[in-house]
Amino acid sequence: MWDGGAFLGALTPKFYVALTGTSSLISGLILIFEWWYFRKYGTSFIEQVSLAHFGSWLGGAEPEQHSPHHTHTPHPPHPPNDCKVWRNPLALLRGAEYGRLWSTVRRPPLTYYDMNLSAQEHQAWFSIGTCTGDPAEEAMARAWREREPAARVAAARAALAHRPDCAPALLLLAEEDAPTVHEAERILRWAWRAAEAAWRAAAAPGGGGGAAARRAAAVLAHVKRRAGMCARRLGRLRDAARLFRELVRDAPPALHALALHENLIEVLLEQRAYADVQAVLARYDDMGLPPSACVLYTAALLRARAVASAPNARHAELHALAAIRRAIEFNPYVPLYLLELRAMTLPPEHIVRRGASEALAYAFWHLRHWYHAEPALKLLAAAWRPTQGHQHTTRQDTELLATCAAPPRPRAPPAALPCALLCALLALCALLAHRWPSHAPLDPRSLLRLLADV
């Protein structure tokens, strides 16, 4: 039988010194790394790795996101078509707008899942797909695949060094490198001229046509769309409305998924051109396009606004409440943001129909329009009940909002750094005891006997 006492008696003091020093040193290094990682990224590295690799053993399914105004009423999951991820038509500029969140609070504004979806779309829209031997095209193909913003910007600058009129490179620089909206608009106008020249050359007889012409048209449409959004940010609403009308009329079929009419609706609402908004909604209702939160809630907003001037206010109010309830049934998360029951943050670049990401993207730009229509928010509060809302959050919504909709980053634990310093002090004491054992205040064996007596 194994004798523990004989084993412990055979150990020399050097073993205890080495054990204490090694464990204290490793614990101190782990604590220092955890403290640094928490200060930089706002989360625990050990917790993140544990949940990623052992989450299924520890907690089972993903945690559901609840609102304090929700009850635990079961709801059926979304239909498969509603869980599709769509491009956010009102997404911000990465450099001039999203980048301000990182520079201010050191919090990433977009998740890796969101940025990866954007990279796939950029490769599908702006890459030719064949090896042409053009150094500028090869540099841009590398830029769309890069994950780090600095690497993408460097690849775009390399493409411009090979070809100064490379429109995709200018578009990338306007998106991710321009520090202000004014600078982004200046680069986009340069890209506009280059993209228009490339599109005319590709569409001309003998210009190649086919994939090259479609790619040039996609680049030109994206540049115009971003230029219109810059004009909207800078307050030039007429220019923005004109650009979005042209895009809605002339955009290639491949870009219909961008929902350009939602950009036009938002600009027209900012202009208070409610009759034009009603005409746009009627046009897209006749076309039979899939519904969205922007379309349904804008229709409800127009109904609610008409209550104040209607001769039969009660009849108009009933119609407005019915329209609001239809919109709430489509996406019950929107009232949480419009009624300011949930904190607002920057919207992601992609949204899930009928999900919280779509609600955030809509409310971020349209909350001001609901404030302008006096009875709209009152009718919304009357039609919405705290028991409404889906308790089930799709995986795509969770991955899109994991960082963007997270609460403010907590402070680092105050005891982390003192514990690391204490571990380092214990390691230093163990090293000194090993170097000068005669000056050690307590023999390790005496310490073990003392602990056994306790």
C-alpha positions as CSV (number, residue, x, y, z in Angstrom):
1,M,0.0,0.0,0.0
2,W,1.2,3.4,-0.9
3,D,2.5,5.3,2.2
4,G,1.9,9.0,1.8
5,G,3.8,10.0,4.9
6,A,7.0,8.2,3.6
7,F,6.6,10.0,0.3
8,L,6.2,13.4,1.9
9,G,9.1,12.7,4.2
10,A,11.4,11.8,1.3
11,L,10.8,15.2,-0.3
12,T,13.5,17.8,0.2
13,P,12.9,21.5,1.0
14,K,14.0,22.3,-2.6
15,F,10.9,20.5,-3.9
16,Y,8.6,22.7,-1.8
17,V,10.5,25.8,-2.8
18,A,10.3,24.9,-6.5
19,L,6.6,24.0,-6.2
20,T,5.7,27.2,-4.5
21,G,7.8,29.4,-6.8
22,T,6.5,27.7,-10.0
23,S,2.8,27.8,-9.0
24,S,3.0,31.4,-7.9
25,L,4.8,32.5,-11.0
26,I,2.4,30.7,-13.3
27,S,-0.6,32.1,-11.4
28,G,0.8,35.6,-11.5
29,L,1.3,35.4,-15.3
30,I,-2.2,34.1,-15.8
31,L,-3.7,36.9,-13.7
32,I,-1.6,39.5,-15.5
33,F,-2.7,38.2,-18.9
34,E,-6.3,38.0,-17.8
35,W,-6.2,41.6,-16.5
36,W,-4.6,42.9,-19.8
37,Y,-7.0,40.9,-22.0
38,F,-10.0,42.2,-20.0
39,R,-8.8,45.8,-20.2
40,K,-8.3,45.6,-24.0
41,Y,-11.2,43.4,-25.2
42,G,-13.7,43.8,-22.3
43,T,-14.2,40.0,-21.7
44,S,-12.4,37.2,-19.9
45,F,-10.2,35.0,-22.1
46,I,-10.6,32.0,-19.9
47,E,-14.4,32.4,-19.8
48,Q,-14.5,32.9,-23.6
49,V,-12.5,29.8,-24.3
50,S,-14.5,27.8,-21.7
51,L,-17.8,28.7,-23.2
52,A,-16.6,28.1,-26.8
53,H,-15.2,24.6,-26.1
54,F,-17.2,23.4,-23.0
55,G,-20.5,25.4,-23.4
56,S,-22.5,22.3,-24.5
57,W,-21.3,20.4,-21.4
58,L,-21.8,23.2,-18.9
59,G,-25.0,25.0,-20.1
60,G,-26.5,23.2,-23.1
61,A,-28.1,25.6,-25.6
62,E,-27.3,29.2,-26.1
63,P,-28.8,31.6,-23.5
64,E,-31.9,33.4,-24.6
65,Q,-32.0,37.2,-24.5
66,H,-34.8,38.5,-22.4
67,S,-36.2,41.9,-21.8
68,P,-37.4,43.0,-18.4
69,H,-40.7,43.8,-20.1
70,H,-41.2,40.3,-21.5
71,T,-42.9,37.4,-19.9
72,H,-42.0,33.8,-20.4
73,T,-44.7,33.1,-22.9
74,P,-43.7,30.5,-25.4
75,H,-43.6,31.5,-29.0
76,P,-43.0,29.5,-32.2
77,P,-39.7,30.0,-33.9
78,H,-39.4,32.2,-37.0
79,P,-40.2,30.6,-40.4
80,P,-37.1,29.5,-42.3
81,N,-37.5,32.4,-44.9
82,D,-37.6,35.0,-42.1
83,C,-34.3,33.9,-40.6
84,K,-32.3,34.8,-43.8
85,V,-29.6,37.4,-43.3
86,W,-29.9,40.5,-45.4
87,R,-27.6,43.4,-46.0
88,N,-28.5,46.5,-43.9
89,P,-29.3,49.2,-46.4
90,L,-28.6,51.9,-43.9
91,A,-25.2,50.6,-42.7
92,L,-22.7,53.1,-41.5
93,L,-19.2,53.9,-42.9
94,R,-16.6,51.8,-41.2
95,G,-13.9,54.4,-41.0
96,A,-15.8,57.6,-40.4
97,E,-18.7,56.2,-38.3
98,Y,-18.1,52.7,-37.0
99,G,-14.5,53.5,-36.2
100,R,-15.5,56.3,-33.8
101,L,-16.9,53.7,-31.4
102,W,-13.6,51.9,-31.3
103,S,-11.5,55.1,-30.9
104,T,-13.8,56.3,-28.1
105,V,-14.5,53.3,-25.9
106,R,-12.2,50.7,-27.4
107,R,-15.1,48.4,-28.3
108,P,-15.4,46.6,-31.6
109,P,-18.5,47.9,-33.4
110,L,-18.9,44.8,-35.6
111,T,-18.7,41.1,-34.9
112,Y,-16.5,38.8,-36.9
113,Y,-19.5,37.0,-38.3
114,D,-20.9,40.3,-39.6
115,M,-17.6,41.4,-41.2
116,N,-17.1,37.9,-42.7
117,L,-20.5,38.2,-44.4
118,S,-19.5,41.6,-45.8
119,A,-16.2,40.1,-47.1
120,Q,-18.1,37.3,-48.9
121,E,-20.4,39.8,-50.5
122,H,-17.6,42.1,-51.6
123,Q,-15.8,39.2,-53.3
124,A,-19.1,38.2,-55.1
125,W,-19.8,41.7,-56.2
126,F,-16.4,43.2,-57.0
127,S,-14.2,40.3,-58.0
128,I,-13.9,39.2,-61.5
129,G,-13.3,35.6,-60.4
130,T,-10.7,34.7,-63.1
131,C,-7.0,35.3,-63.1
132,T,-6.5,38.3,-65.4
133,G,-2.8,39.0,-64.6
134,D,-3.7,42.6,-63.6
135,P,-1.7,43.5,-60.4
136,A,-4.5,45.9,-59.3
137,E,-7.1,43.2,-59.6
138,E,-4.9,40.7,-57.7
139,A,-4.3,43.3,-54.9
140,M,-8.0,44.0,-54.6
141,A,-8.8,40.3,-54.5
142,R,-6.4,40.0,-51.6
143,A,-7.9,43.1,-50.0
144,W,-11.5,41.6,-49.9
145,R,-10.1,38.5,-48.3
146,E,-8.2,40.2,-45.5
147,R,-9.6,40.3,-42.0
148,E,-7.6,43.2,-40.5
149,P,-8.6,46.7,-41.7
150,A,-5.0,47.9,-41.9
151,A,-4.2,45.0,-44.3
152,R,-7.2,45.8,-46.5
153,V,-6.3,49.5,-46.7
154,A,-2.7,48.6,-47.5
155,A,-3.8,46.2,-50.3
156,A,-6.2,48.9,-51.7
157,R,-3.3,51.4,-51.8
158,A,-1.2,48.9,-53.6
159,A,-3.9,48.5,-56.2
160,L,-4.0,52.3,-56.6
161,A,-0.3,52.3,-57.1
162,H,-0.7,50.0,-60.0
163,R,-3.8,51.7,-61.4
164,P,-4.8,55.1,-60.1
165,D,-8.4,54.8,-61.4
166,C,-9.2,51.5,-59.7
167,A,-12.8,52.2,-58.5
168,P,-13.1,49.2,-56.1
169,A,-9.9,50.4,-54.3
170,L,-11.2,53.9,-54.0
171,L,-14.5,52.6,-52.6
172,L,-12.7,50.5,-50.0
173,L,-10.6,53.5,-48.9
174,A,-13.8,55.7,-48.7
175,E,-15.4,53.0,-46.5
176,E,-12.6,52.1,-44.2
177,D,-9.8,54.7,-44.3
178,A,-11.6,58.1,-44.6
179,P,-11.7,59.7,-41.1
180,T,-14.7,61.9,-41.8
181,V,-17.8,61.8,-43.9
182,H,-16.5,64.8,-45.9
183,E,-13.3,62.9,-46.8
184,A,-15.3,59.8,-47.7
185,E,-17.5,61.8,-50.0
186,R,-14.5,63.3,-51.7
187,I,-13.0,59.9,-52.4
188,L,-16.4,58.5,-53.5
189,R,-16.7,61.3,-56.1
190,W,-13.3,60.3,-57.4
191,A,-14.4,56.6,-57.4
192,W,-17.6,57.7,-59.2
193,R,-15.8,59.1,-62.2
194,A,-13.5,56.1,-62.3
195,A,-16.4,53.6,-62.0
196,E,-18.5,55.4,-64.7
197,A,-15.5,55.4,-67.1
198,A,-14.9,51.6,-66.5
199,W,-18.6,50.8,-67.0
200,R,-18.8,52.7,-70.3
201,A,-15.6,51.0,-71.5
202,A,-17.0,47.5,-70.5
203,A,-20.4,48.2,-72.0
204,A,-19.1,49.5,-75.3
205,P,-18.8,47.2,-78.3
206,G,-15.6,45.2,-78.1
207,G,-15.2,46.1,-74.4
208,G,-15.6,42.6,-73.1
209,G,-19.1,42.8,-71.8
210,G,-20.5,39.9,-69.8
211,A,-19.0,39.5,-66.3
212,A,-16.8,42.6,-66.6
213,A,-19.8,44.8,-67.5
214,R,-21.9,43.4,-64.7
215,R,-19.1,43.9,-62.2
216,A,-18.5,47.5,-63.4
217,A,-22.3,48.2,-63.0
218,A,-22.2,46.8,-59.5
219,V,-19.3,48.9,-58.5
220,L,-20.9,52.1,-60.0
221,A,-24.2,51.4,-58.2
222,H,-22.4,50.8,-54.8
223,V,-20.4,54.0,-55.2
224,K,-23.6,56.0,-56.0
225,R,-25.4,54.5,-53.1
226,R,-22.6,55.4,-50.7
227,A,-22.3,58.9,-52.2
228,G,-26.1,59.3,-51.6
229,M,-25.7,58.2,-48.0
230,C,-22.9,60.7,-47.5
231,A,-25.1,63.5,-48.9
232,R,-27.8,62.4,-46.4
233,R,-25.3,62.5,-43.5
234,L,-24.2,66.0,-44.6
235,G,-27.7,67.4,-44.8
236,R,-28.0,67.6,-48.6
237,L,-31.4,65.8,-48.7
238,R,-32.3,66.8,-52.3
239,D,-29.1,65.4,-53.7
240,A,-29.5,62.2,-51.7
241,A,-33.2,61.8,-52.8
242,R,-32.2,62.3,-56.4
243,L,-29.4,59.7,-56.2
244,F,-31.6,57.1,-54.5
245,R,-34.4,57.7,-57.1
246,E,-31.9,57.0,-59.9
247,L,-30.6,53.9,-58.1
248,V,-34.1,52.5,-57.5
249,R,-34.8,53.0,-61.2
250,D,-31.5,51.9,-62.8
251,A,-29.9,49.6,-60.3
252,P,-28.9,46.2,-61.7
253,P,-31.0,43.2,-60.6
254,A,-28.1,41.7,-58.6
255,L,-28.4,44.7,-56.2
256,H,-32.1,44.5,-55.6
257,A,-31.4,42.6,-52.3
258,L,-29.9,45.8,-50.9
259,A,-33.4,47.3,-50.5
260,L,-32.5,50.7,-52.0
261,H,-36.1,51.8,-51.6
262,E,-35.5,51.9,-47.8
263,N,-32.8,54.5,-48.3
264,L,-35.2,56.6,-50.4
265,I,-38.0,56.2,-47.8
266,E,-35.7,57.4,-45.0
267,V,-34.6,60.5,-46.9
268,L,-38.1,61.4,-47.9
269,L,-39.2,61.1,-44.3
270,E,-36.4,63.4,-43.3
271,Q,-37.7,65.9,-45.9
272,R,-41.2,65.5,-44.5
273,A,-42.4,64.5,-48.0
274,Y,-45.0,62.1,-46.8
275,A,-47.0,62.0,-50.1
276,D,-43.8,60.8,-51.9
277,V,-43.3,58.2,-49.1
278,Q,-46.8,56.9,-49.6
279,A,-46.2,56.7,-53.4
280,V,-43.1,54.6,-52.8
281,L,-44.9,52.3,-50.5
282,A,-47.7,51.8,-52.9
283,R,-45.3,51.1,-55.8
284,Y,-43.5,48.4,-53.8
285,D,-46.8,47.0,-52.5
286,D,-47.9,46.5,-56.2
287,M,-44.6,44.8,-57.0
288,G,-45.1,42.2,-54.3
289,L,-41.7,42.5,-52.7
290,P,-41.1,40.7,-49.3
291,P,-42.2,42.8,-46.3
292,S,-39.7,44.5,-44.0
293,A,-39.8,46.4,-40.8
294,C,-39.1,49.7,-42.6
295,V,-42.1,49.2,-45.0
296,L,-44.6,48.1,-42.4
297,Y,-43.6,50.6,-39.7
298,T,-43.5,53.4,-42.2
299,A,-47.0,52.6,-43.3
300,A,-48.1,52.6,-39.7
301,L,-46.3,55.9,-39.1
302,L,-48.2,57.5,-42.0
303,R,-51.5,56.2,-40.6
304,A,-50.7,57.5,-37.2
305,R,-49.7,60.9,-38.5
306,A,-53.0,61.2,-40.4
307,V,-55.0,60.9,-37.1
308,A,-54.2,64.5,-36.1
309,S,-55.7,66.0,-39.2
310,A,-58.5,63.5,-40.0
311,P,-62.1,64.8,-39.7
312,N,-63.2,61.5,-38.1
313,A,-60.4,61.1,-35.6
314,R,-61.8,57.9,-34.0
315,H,-62.1,56.1,-37.3
316,A,-58.6,57.1,-38.3
317,E,-57.2,56.1,-35.0
318,L,-58.7,52.6,-35.3
319,H,-57.0,52.2,-38.8
320,A,-53.7,53.5,-37.3
321,L,-53.8,51.0,-34.5
322,A,-54.6,48.2,-36.9
323,A,-51.6,49.1,-39.0
324,I,-49.3,49.4,-36.0
325,R,-50.5,46.0,-34.7
326,R,-49.7,44.5,-38.1
327,A,-46.2,45.9,-37.9
328,I,-45.7,44.7,-34.4
329,E,-46.8,41.2,-35.4
330,F,-44.1,41.3,-38.1
331,N,-41.3,42.5,-35.8
332,P,-42.2,42.8,-32.1
333,Y,-38.7,44.1,-31.2
334,V,-39.1,47.5,-32.8
335,P,-41.3,49.1,-30.1
336,L,-38.6,48.3,-27.5
337,Y,-36.3,50.7,-29.3
338,L,-38.9,53.3,-30.4
339,L,-40.3,53.5,-26.9
340,E,-36.8,53.6,-25.5
341,L,-37.2,50.5,-23.4
342,R,-34.0,49.0,-24.7
343,A,-30.6,50.8,-25.1
344,M,-29.7,52.0,-28.6
345,T,-26.3,51.3,-30.1
346,L,-24.8,51.2,-33.6
347,P,-26.6,48.9,-36.0
348,P,-24.7,46.0,-37.7
349,E,-24.0,45.7,-41.4
350,H,-26.4,42.8,-41.7
351,I,-29.9,42.1,-40.3
352,V,-32.2,39.2,-39.8
353,R,-35.8,39.8,-40.9
354,R,-38.2,40.0,-38.0
355,G,-35.3,39.9,-35.6
356,A,-33.7,42.3,-33.1
357,S,-31.0,43.3,-35.5
358,E,-33.6,44.6,-38.0
359,A,-35.4,46.4,-35.2
360,L,-32.1,48.1,-34.1
361,A,-31.2,49.1,-37.7
362,Y,-34.7,50.6,-38.3
363,A,-35.0,52.4,-35.0
364,F,-31.5,53.9,-35.3
365,W,-32.6,56.1,-38.2
366,H,-36.4,56.3,-37.9
367,L,-36.8,57.2,-34.2
368,R,-36.6,60.9,-35.1
369,H,-39.4,60.5,-37.6
370,W,-41.7,59.0,-35.0
371,Y,-40.9,61.9,-32.8
372,H,-41.9,64.3,-35.5
373,A,-45.3,62.7,-35.9
374,E,-47.0,63.8,-32.7
375,P,-49.5,61.0,-31.9
376,A,-47.4,58.2,-33.4
377,L,-45.5,57.1,-30.3
378,K,-48.7,57.4,-28.1
379,L,-50.5,55.1,-30.5
380,L,-47.6,52.7,-30.6
381,A,-47.5,52.6,-26.8
382,A,-51.2,51.9,-26.8
383,A,-51.0,49.1,-29.3
384,W,-47.9,47.4,-27.9
385,R,-48.2,45.2,-24.9
386,P,-45.2,44.1,-22.7
387,T,-46.2,40.5,-23.3
388,Q,-45.5,40.8,-27.0
389,G,-42.2,39.7,-28.5
390,H,-40.4,36.6,-29.4
391,Q,-38.5,34.9,-26.7
392,H,-36.5,32.8,-29.2
393,T,-33.5,34.6,-30.7
394,T,-32.0,33.1,-33.9
395,R,-28.4,32.1,-34.0
396,Q,-27.7,34.7,-36.7
397,D,-29.2,37.5,-34.6
398,T,-27.1,36.5,-31.6
399,E,-23.9,36.5,-33.7
400,L,-24.7,39.8,-35.3
401,L,-25.6,41.5,-32.0
402,A,-23.2,39.7,-29.7
403,T,-20.9,42.7,-29.6
404,C,-23.0,45.6,-30.9
405,A,-25.9,45.1,-28.5
406,A,-23.8,44.1,-25.5
407,P,-24.1,46.2,-22.3
408,P,-21.4,48.7,-21.5
409,R,-18.1,47.0,-20.7
410,P,-17.7,46.5,-16.9
411,R,-14.7,47.7,-15.1
412,A,-11.8,45.3,-14.5
413,P,-12.0,43.4,-11.2
414,P,-10.1,45.5,-8.6
415,A,-8.5,42.4,-7.0
416,A,-7.0,41.0,-10.2
417,L,-3.9,43.2,-10.2
418,P,-3.2,42.9,-6.4
419,C,-3.6,39.1,-6.6
420,A,-1.1,39.0,-9.5
421,L,1.4,41.1,-7.5
422,L,0.9,38.8,-4.4
423,C,1.7,35.7,-6.5
424,A,4.8,37.4,-7.9
425,L,5.8,38.3,-4.3
426,L,5.4,34.7,-3.2
427,A,7.5,33.5,-6.2
428,L,10.2,36.0,-5.2
429,C,10.1,34.8,-1.5
430,A,10.4,31.2,-2.7
431,L,13.4,32.1,-4.8
432,L,15.1,33.9,-1.9
433,A,14.4,30.9,0.4
434,H,16.0,28.6,-2.1
435,R,19.0,30.9,-2.5
436,W,19.5,31.6,1.3
437,P,17.8,28.7,3.1
438,S,19.4,29.6,6.5
439,H,17.5,32.8,6.6
440,A,14.1,31.2,5.8
441,P,11.7,31.9,8.7
442,L,9.9,28.5,8.6
443,D,11.0,25.1,7.4
444,P,8.6,23.6,4.8
445,R,8.1,20.4,6.8
446,S,7.2,22.5,9.9
447,L,4.7,24.4,7.7
448,L,3.1,21.1,6.6
449,R,2.9,19.9,10.2
450,L,1.3,23.2,11.2
451,L,-1.3,22.9,8.4
452,A,-2.0,19.2,9.5
453,D,-2.7,20.3,13.1
454,V,-5.1,22.9,11.9
